[in-house]
């Protein structure tokens, strides 16, 4: 019975220099291998270690096995999120690493365990001591069951796959560049310091799958639309409104074009992102999914939603104890004013009413709609009730505070307790 090939191991920190250290270590132990094998192994181990540094941010174990001319390299990190080969457009600025592994390696795969994962590749044939490939990622619900942080399903319904991919391409590229900033900290000046802080907040506090992460199951639906199923920790999903505001700020850096290479997002990419993160936040509160085709965001971009009537604001009403909560999404401008007026009139027409307007999905409130909100406040108080607003984006909060009369709260919970 032949012995298993010897295994060599290198331990690395999650540091920007680790990819180079892995290449140098591997080159030392592959000195007698064919030049083509050495070159390919150095290229691929660099890709896998870089991915582990940027995405896992845990210590990394690099393993090497040799059997004749066959070489097997493994990288092990402490993250259970599985790598997925993206199918982006040729213009995408990221997502090429695993495609390179696919093209160069003889075989490659991923082995998922309870508290870590192993990504491996082989060159020049199979090593006798290696495990077999993982043909497909494990069922996401199985990963949820073994995760220390409880995950539950979230549904993104009824969106054309090309529109989802368009948004994901932009934010995948942006997140990749922000991860580089966190690793290197090489941006000077006050604006640069804020950008690094922003990058750390986005990439560090929200590590779960976002719209730029295709670790989900996808099912086709009618009208060439697709439904996406994600498994996300409740705490992260509930914080997606905050993430949305942070990404607004990051997008501003892209538009400025001075400190980031990532180009400014298209209106469609921004709309899809706001819808996705808004859905995570809404469903974290126990509300039903709202398909893309029925959302206000799909109608803010011409041609983004060819299957439904055009409208620029969405409004939903629900009762929380003695409070009536009105949730608005979109832009509250002259076009949206008639609907806002009708809803406020209806909500204040049946005796004393305690209204809470949740504006988490609102990115603009013009003077016409600010006047309607003030009129609604006075009408509600005149009838023995009250009205307040909460969950405001920074620009909206600044505009509404100029009036000085509307009660404003940071969160919905604070508004409900008032």
Secondary structure, 3 states (H helix, E strand, C coil): CCCCCCEEEEEECCCCCHHHHHHHHHHHHCCCCCHHHHHHHHHHHHHHHHHHHHHHCCCEEEEEEEECCEEEEEEEECCCCCCCCCCCCCCCCCCCHHHHHHHHCCEEEEEECCCCEEEEEEECCCCCCCCCCCCCCCCHHHHHHHCCCCEEEEEEEEECHHHHHHHHHHHHHHHHHHHHHHHHCCCCHHHHHHHHHHHHHHHHHCCCCCCCCCCCEEEECHHHCEEEEEEEEHHHHHCHHHHHHHHHHHHHHHHHCCCCCCCCCCHHHHHHHHHHHHHHHHHHCCCCCCCHHHCCHHHCCCCCCCCCCCCCEEEEEEEECCEEEEEEEEEECHHHHHHHHHHHHHHCCCCCCEEEEEEEEEEEECHHHHHHHHHHHHHHHHCCCEEEEECCCHHHHHHHHCCCCCEEECCHHHHHHC
